[in-house]
């Protein structure tokens, strides 16, 4: 049974001064859809959306009030060691502290903190943390000679792809990326035991292990990365050939909405146009009761949230609110076939 309603939606954003925007829309929805839409709402009550930390580092605490939630996921971009986690939450206040290391650079650093509250629907809250740069008072001048570097770009403005290949367990050569989104396309069709791809800082410390599977692999993952030099570490079956291609999409026009993406396994799709709210209708057919996760990445590599994070097969819908820094890419994790239909609200 369909009925026509005039709906007023109050958007309460996570700022120092609460701003309420009333938007009137007239549309046809089912009574069942309205009932589902009343759950899983999240209201920020955490003060300013922009926080600061000194060059020497320190801890910053983030708080929000949630209602009718089941789980709350914290994440950061760039990644902060030990910060990302998922906790159970219902109705009340959730809080988490992030520990920022000293900033040895003279330039300020910017971090995006995201809280994704999952319920019958999902809501995403953002904070921005600005860390001051290190100021020096010394009068000593140090001159460092850096070999000249040539940067190759494609006609669209994106850096040229970086390609690696090897056999078995290999530590690949260093690679350098611009700051922002990087997509890693990897394949090891001859792997039977497992395939692991690890990203390390130039000093050997771990950045992330975005790929770790049993058996063969053919897929892609997204990473928001700071500009600089990194090391790629690959662990594959002895004698199994593998390839990794790193792309850095820049200035790519987003696909108009509505649109639908289909695929299988781990994959990065998009981008789609920059809109503040996205409606997701998704299905996933799990083969081994694995995770089905959908992450939203901004064009600058920032994580905008995880509107879907479930185990096993899935069929349903959800909303991602308060998005920014589009157009947007979707990073899907699945052990089976999936379909995601997107539309603007």
N, C-alpha and C positions, 0 to 999 in steps of 0.2 A: 504494500500500500504506500503510495507516494503522496506527500503533502508539500505545500509551498510555505516556507517560513521566511520572515524577515529576521535576519540574525545579526546581532551586535556582538562583536568580539573585542574584548579588552586585552590589549597587549601591554604587559608590565615588564619593562626592560630592566636589565641589571645595571642601573646607573645610580650615581649619588642622589640625584633628584628623580623621583619616580615620575615617569611620563606615561600617561594613559591615552591611547589613541582609539577612538571609536570608529569602527568601519562597518558600514551597513551594506550587507549583501542579500540579494534575494535569489534563492535557488531551490531546486527540488531535491529533497533527500528522503530516505526512508526513516521511519521511527527507530528501527534497529540501529542505523548509522548514528543517529543522535545519541542514543543510549551509550554506545561505545565511545563516542567522542567526549563524553563527560568525565571519563576516567583518565588517570595518568597525567594530570596537569601539574606543572611546576611553576612556582612563583619565586623569583629571586628576591632575597632580602639580605644583601651582602655588602651594602655600601657602594663605593665607587667601582666602576667597571675597569678603571685603569689604576694599577698600583705601581709603586716604585720600590726599588731596592738599591742599596749602595754598591759601589764598585767592589767593596770587600766581601760582598755576598751576605747571606742571611736567610732567615725563614720568613715566608709569607703564608698566612692562613686564609683560606677561601671558605665562605659559608653561604648556604642557600637553604630556603625552606621548600620542601616538596610535599605534595599531596597525592595520595592514591598511586604511589609508585611501588615497584617491586624490586628494582635494582638501580644503582647509580654507578656510572662509570666515569672516572677521572682520567684525563689525558692531557698532554702538553705538546706543543710544537714550537721550537725544537724539543726533543725529548729530554726530560729531567730525570736523572737516575733515581729509581725507586719510587717515582711518583705515580705512574699509571697503575690503576687498580680498579676492580669492580667490587662493590659492597652491596649488601642487602639494605634496602631502605623502604619505608612505608609512608607515614605522614609525620613530619617534624623537620628538625634541622639536621643537615648533613654538613660536615666540615672536613677539610684536609689541608695539611701544611706541605709546602714545597720548599726544599732547601736549595738555594742558589749558590753556586760556587763563585769564587772571586773572578771578576772580569779583568784580565790582564791587558786587554785592548784599550786604547784610548777612545774607541767608538762605543756608543751605547748599544745595548742588546735589547731585543724585543722578544717576548715569549707570549704565546697564546695558550691560555688555560681553558679547558672545556669540561663541563659537567653535562653528561647525557643521562637523563632520568627516564627509565623505561617503565611503562605501565601498560594499560590497554592502548595507550598511544605514547609517543616519545616527545620530550621537549629538551632543547639544548640551550645551555647558558654559557656565555663567554666572559672571560676576563682577559685583560692585557697587562703584562708586567714589563715595565721599562727599567732596565738595570743600567746605572750610570757607568760611563767609561772611566778607566784608570787615569788619573791626572798625575803628571810627573813634574817635579820641581827641580830636577837636576839640570845643570847647564851643559852637561857633556853631550856632544853630538856624535852619534854612531851612524856610520854610513855602511849600508849593506848592498852589495852588488848582486842583483838578481838576473839570471840569464833571460834574454828576451823570449817572450812567449807569443805564439801565434794562435789566435782563437778563430776557428772555422765555424761559420754559421750557415744554416740552410736558408733558402730564399724567404721562408716565412719568419725568420728572425730567431729560430730555435738553434741552439748549439748542435753541431753535427753529432750523430750517434757515436757512442764509444763501444767498441766490440771486443769481446774476449772469447777465447776458446781454449780448451784443454782436454786432457784425458786423466781420469781418476782424480785423486786428491791433489789439488794444486793451489798455491797462493799466487793470485794473478798480480800483474804489475800495478803500481799506483795509478790512480785516476783522479782527475780534478773536475769538480762540478761548480756551476754557479749556484748562488743561493736560491732556494725555491723548490719546486716539485721535480723529482726525478722518478722515472718509471724504469724498473728492471724487468726485462723480458728474458726468461731463462728456459732452457730445454735440455733434458737428458733422457732421451727415449730408450737408451740401452741400460739405464739404471734398474736394478732389481731389488737391491737391499735398501738404498736410500739416496736422497739428494739433499744437500744442505748448502745454502748460500749465506755467508756472513759478511757484514760490512764493518770495518774497523776504522778508527781514526788513524792518522799518519803515525802516531806514537804506539800503535798496536792495541789501544784500549777499544773495547767493544762499543759499537754504535747500535747495531740491531742484527737479529737473525730472522729476516722476513720470510725465508723459505726453509722448511724442515719437514720433509715428507718421506714416507716409505715407498719404495718402488720408483717408477718413472715419473717425469714431471714435464709439463709444457704449460707455462702460464706467465703471469706478470704480477708485480707488486708495486705499490707506490710508497715513496719516502719523502718527507719534508726535510731538506738538508740545508745546513749552512754552507756558504761558499768555502771551498778549501780542498785539501788533498785527502784522499781516503785509500784504503786497501780493500780489495775484494778477495775473500777466502772461500773456496769451493771444496766441498767434500763429496765425492761421487764414488761409485763402485770402481775397483781397480780395472783399468782398461776401458771404461765407459767414456765415450766422448761427450762433451757438453759445450754449450754456448751461452753467453750472457751478453745482451745488448742493453745499454743504458741510454735512454732518451730524456730530454729535458724540454717538454713542450712549453713554448712561450708565444703569447699573442695569438693563440688558436681561438677562432670564433666558436661559441657554444652552439650546440644543436637546439633548435626551437622546440618548445614543449607544446603538446604532449609528445612523448617519445617512449619507445620500449627497447630495452637491451636484453638479449638472451645469451647464454653461454654455459660453460661447464668448468668447474674447478675454480682455481684462483686466477682472477683477471682484473685488469683496470680498464674501465670504459669511460667514455665522455670525450670532451666536456659537454655540459649543457649550459644554457644561458643563465646569467646571474639574476636570480630572483630571491626574495627574502624567505619564502616558505615553499617547501616542496612536499607534494603528496606522493607517497610510495604505495604501490600495490605489487606484492612480490610473492613468488612461489619458489620453493626449493625442494628437490627430490634427493634426499640424502641416501648414500649407499652404505655408509658405515656409522651412522649416527654421529657424524662429525659436526663441527661448528658451522653455522651459517651467519656470517658477519658482513655488514655493509657499512663502510666508512665513507664519509664525504670529505674530500680534500679541496681546498681553495686553489686557485691557479698559482698562488704564491707558496704552496706547499703546506699551508696551515690545515690542521685537522678541525673540521667543522662539527664533527660528532659522529656517533654510531647509531643511526636510527633503528637498525636491526642487529640483534645479538642473541641468537637462540641456538639450541642444540637439536639436530635432526631435521626432519622434513618440516616445511613451513608453508603456510598459505594465509595471507592476511594483508593488512594495510596499516600505515602509520604516517605521521607528519614530522618533518624536520623544520623547526622554527628558527628565526633570527639568524639566518645564514648571511655571510658576507665574504668579500674577497673572491667572488666568482670570476669567470665561469667555473663550474664544479666538475670534478672527476669522482667516480665511484670506484672504490677498491673492494672487490668482493672476495670473500673466503668461503669455499664450499667444497664438499667432497662428492658433489653430484651436479645435475643440471639445474639451472635456475633461470628465472625470468623476472625482470623488474620494469614496471611501467611507471613513468614519472609524469606529473602534471603540476602546473602552477596553481596555487590557491587564490 
